Every structure is written in structure tokens, then in C-alpha cells.
Amino acid sequence: MPEAQIIDGKAIAESVRDEITRRAATLLEASGVRPGLAVVLVGEDPASQVYVRNKDRAAEACGFHSVKHTLPAETGEADVLSLVESLNNDPDIHGILVQLPLPGHIDESKVLRLIRPEKDVDGFHPVNVGLLTAGERASALVPCTPAGCLVLLKRTLGDTLAGKNAVVVGRSNIVGKPMASLLLQESCTVTIAHSRTQNLPDVVRASDIVIAAVGRPQIIKGDWIGQGATVIDVGINRIPAPERGEGKSRLVGDVAFEEALERAGAITPVPGGVGPMTIAMLMVNTLTAARRLLHLPEEEPLF
């Protein structure tokens, strides 16, 4: 059997960013406004610092007005809430992203709920969650990682996913649940699987589309994948790599990639698959938020 097609998330993300750059330039020419993105980082978590830096660079490359607020880990909750409120009221800021996780003394839910839903470019506010769940995707800001997964699926399988059996392994509010909502709206038959799912390998094996978003390294083995299935691996896990030298590590997904290559029809690599799409879709959401706040008509959707 031939090996699976490797889905190039980097290339697809670049094409999305190119389109957003073009649309942002058109917006600037027509209205004099640049989409404004503000990212708030509290503390010095190394992974969060990398994510924020990448988001800031992507926003600038798309021609956005990009603002980064970096606060010490000991910053009080009231100060974070005050900053979010000031960004809510800033007409030059159309999108607000508070990088998670926050330090333990800050209530993440309280912070996320304070962000104006129309500026919630992460798609985590209950209003956006409710709109998506109710099937009103066109009115919502959709969480970036599930939106990116959907773009990857459509670029691989075509615009019509109707009738396909899809399994989402993982039930988080950030990926699993919104991903299931998106797939339902594409008329897929959707199963949400998790740690207590009985006969999980059989559930996965029966699916045409597999979304792996459980956060456990290589938990989904190659023989769990149905022949010809499309696999989107959301997991980013760091594991020891002694073959690279003492103390070295490497990134792997939630799927045993080399094993899955022998059975899948198409699969995303880790890294280089879903990760770049998450940032690209953040740019999509920021531009969408800007147009809505300026009361401009919606453009042709990208997913």
C-alpha cells in the first residue's frame, strides 16, 4: 500500500495568510483602518512566550496593528481585568487574545468572560461558544485550532464533507467540543471519544476522519486508523530523544505518525501541521472582527 499523503500545514497556512494580507491591504485602502490585535501575556512560561512571539510576527506580516502586553507573573487579577477593559474600549484594537495558561491566582474564566465577544478572537467567550453550538457559525468567532483543522480537511478532501464518519478524540472546550460542532455543521456523523470511551481503537478505526486532540503522546496507534482515513493530529507533546544526545527531546503528536503512514490516506505531521494553521486562523478572526466592528459587509468565508 502507498504511504499516506502528508498534509502540508505550513504551505496551507501561508496561503491563508497571503489572502488575509491582501484583504487587510484592501481594508486599509478603503477605510484607513488596520486590523488591530492585542495579545496579553502574564508570566514567563517559555512555550507561551514562543506562541506570543509567533502571533505578533504573523500580525505584523499581515499588515495589522499589533500590540503586545507582557506582565510579570505576580500581576494581580484586578490589574489584568483592568487591562482587558481598556482594550475593550480601544477603537484601534479589534481583537484581544489573553495567552493561556494564566498564573494560578488569576481566574481564567473571569478574564475571558470580560473580553467583548466581538473582540474575542480566540473564540472562547460563552457568547461565541453558544453561537457556534447553535449552528450560527457565520455570526461567531470560531476557536482558531478547530477552524484550522477544518481548513486542512477541506483542502485535502474538498469542500463537501457531508456523510463522512468523523471521530474527535478529546473533549476540551478549546478543541474537542468546537471541532465536533464544526463537523456537525458540515453534515458529518460525529463521535466525541475520550478516556472513558469503550473500545476506543474500534471507534477510531470505523472513522473516515480522525481528529486527535487528547494531549497524550502517540496514544493513537497505527492499527487504530482505518484504511484511507484522513488524520488531523492536534497534539503537541515533547518526549525524551536520547538518540539526539543527552537531555535532548523532540515533538510528537497524539498519533504514532510512522505507523499511521501505512494506513491513513492523508495525515498532518507534528510539527508542521495544525500549529501554523492556528496562527493563520487567528489572523482570519482578527480581520473578521475588524470588519464587523466597522460595520462593513462580510467577505467570502475562508472555511
C-alpha positions, 0 to 999 in steps of 0.5 A, spaced: 500 500 500 502 507 498 504 511 504 499 516 506 499 523 503 502 528 508 498 534 509 502 540 508 500 545 514 505 550 513 504 551 505 496 551 507 497 556 512 501 561 508 496 561 503 491 563 508 495 568 510 497 571 503 489 572 502 488 575 509 494 580 507 491 582 501 484 583 504 487 587 510 491 591 504 484 592 501 481 594 508 486 599 509 485 602 502 478 603 503 477 605 510 484 607 513 483 602 518 488 596 520 486 590 523 488 591 530 490 585 535 492 585 542 495 579 545 496 579 553 501 575 556 502 574 564 508 570 566 514 567 563 512 560 561 517 559 555 512 555 550 507 561 551 512 566 550 514 562 543 506 562 541 506 570 543 512 571 539 509 567 533 502 571 533 505 578 533 510 576 527 504 573 523 500 580 525 505 584 523 506 580 516 499 581 515 499 588 515 495 589 522 496 593 528 499 589 533 500 590 540 503 586 545 502 586 553 507 582 557 506 582 565 510 579 570 507 573 573 505 576 580 500 581 576 494 581 580 487 579 577 484 586 578 490 589 574 489 584 568 481 585 568 483 592 568 487 591 562 482 587 558 477 593 559 481 598 556 482 594 550 475 593 550 474 600 549 480 601 544 477 603 537 484 601 534 484 594 537 479 589 534 481 583 537 484 581 544 487 574 545 489 573 553 495 567 552 493 561 556 495 558 561 494 564 566 498 564 573 494 560 578 491 566 582 488 569 576 481 566 574 481 564 567 474 564 566 473 571 569 478 574 564 475 571 558 468 572 560 470 580 560 473 580 553 467 583 548 465 577 544 466 581 538 473 582 540 474 575 542 478 572 537 480 566 540 473 564 540 472 562 547 467 567 550 460 563 552 457 568 547 461 565 541 461 558 544 453 558 544 453 561 537 457 556 534 453 550 538 447 553 535 449 552 528 450 560 527 457 559 525 457 565 520 455 570 526 461 567 531 468 567 532 470 560 531 476 557 536 482 558 531 485 550 532 478 547 530 477 552 524 484 550 522 483 543 522 477 544 518 481 548 513 486 542 512 480 537 511 477 541 506 483 542 502 485 535 502 478 532 501 474 538 498 469 542 500 463 537 501 464 533 507 457 531 508 456 523 510 463 522 512 464 518 519 468 523 523 471 521 530 474 527 535 478 524 540 478 529 546 473 533 549 476 540 551 472 546 550 478 549 546 478 543 541 474 537 542 467 540 543 468 546 537 471 541 532 465 536 533 460 542 532 464 544 526 463 537 523 456 537 525 455 543 521 458 540 515 453 534 515 458 529 518 456 523 523 460 525 529 463 521 535 466 525 541 471 519 544 475 520 550 478 516 556 472 513 558 470 511 551 469 503 550 473 500 545 476 506 543 481 503 537 474 500 534 471 507 534 477 510 531 478 505 526 470 505 523 472 513 522 473 516 515 476 522 519 480 522 525 481 528 529 486 527 535 486 532 540 487 528 547 494 531 549 497 524 550 503 522 546 502 517 540 496 514 544 493 513 537 496 507 534 497 505 527 492 499 527 487 504 530 486 508 523 482 505 518 484 504 511 484 511 507 482 515 513 484 522 513 488 524 520 488 531 523 493 530 529 492 536 534 497 534 539 503 537 541 507 533 546 515 533 547 518 526 549 525 524 551 530 523 544 536 520 547 538 518 540 539 526 539 544 526 545 543 527 552 537 531 555 535 532 548 527 531 546 523 532 540 515 533 538 510 528 537 503 528 536 497 524 539 498 519 533 504 514 532 505 518 525 510 512 522 505 507 523 499 511 521 503 512 514 501 505 512 494 506 513 491 513 513 490 516 506 492 523 508 495 525 515 498 532 518 505 531 521 507 534 528 510 539 527 508 542 521 501 541 521 495 544 525 500 549 529 501 554 523 494 553 521 492 556 528 496 562 527 493 563 520 486 562 523 487 567 528 489 572 523 482 570 519 478 572 526 482 578 527 480 581 520 473 578 521 472 582 527 475 588 524 470 588 519 464 587 523 466 592 528 466 597 522 460 595 520 462 593 513 459 587 509 462 580 510 467 577 505 467 570 502 468 565 508 475 562 508 472 555 511 
